[in-house]
């Protein structure tokens, strides 16, 4: 373990120039370098197929990289994968097999396998079930559950005896909005228990709310890393300028001061430099008077805007909640 430049937080996991190629020599992970600090939630953000899950599988020793280095608490886990499996607890992207078990049985079984004593594991399992409001499913056969409830059971299995690093791969898929909030409370509680969390997701909105730092990965490469705030501050296009078109109205030609645009239904989401706010507002007011625009708004750039810019419109379908983008509108 080494100390970061700030001298405050220790690096728990360090990934250095990691490469992994599969069929036809295509790099799934292309020279990835990252570090996770003690007591943080670190997000790994990118579209499906970006190489996130392959990277996770290398961290926990299920896949061996072609080159590069992974150290956990200073231990080389490529040569000692058993250390990583002991130190990390994982909620995989795929649903875990829980046939023949009730919710409580599945959670307690994993807790005991991870070395927890029977009493502590039972108490922790009940705590998680209560805090995620899963009491009515506690003693029901888990294989009959919906996809969202199965994800919650899998989350509990991963955190009942949390590892040094807790890896959560798309933990909220299919989970209802209420329990998503409760789940994020439990994720933050893991930090207080001494764990570091690696959150793997393509959900931009959740990443912005949940993580302390993140890396954006696309086509196997890291294309951005930092806090959500620092990533949003890069460059001078730091203003989000959104227009909602009137129904059945064609998009207008864009003025030169609009730097980039993507479309979701009737919404045109643009990026501006701060100096161009005044002409943008005047232009939008004119469109509103001509019944081309229904409404418009201006605010700070979001992580979603950064994601679309660095990943590209072709991958924007991975954004949540119908945030489907189309080709850039030409002026």
PyMOL commands that set and color helices and strands:
alter all, ss='L'
color gray80, all
select helices_A, chain A and resi 23-25+52-59+81-87+103-113+118-131+135-137+142-144+147-159+177-192+204-210+228-233+274-289+303-311+313-318
alter helices_A, ss='H'
color red, helices_A
select strands_A, chain A and resi 2-3+10-21+27-37+41-45+67-72+75-76+88-91+165-169+196-201+213-218+221-226+239-245+260-264+267-272+293-300
alter strands_A, ss='S'
color yellow, strands_A
deselect
rebuild
show_as cartoon
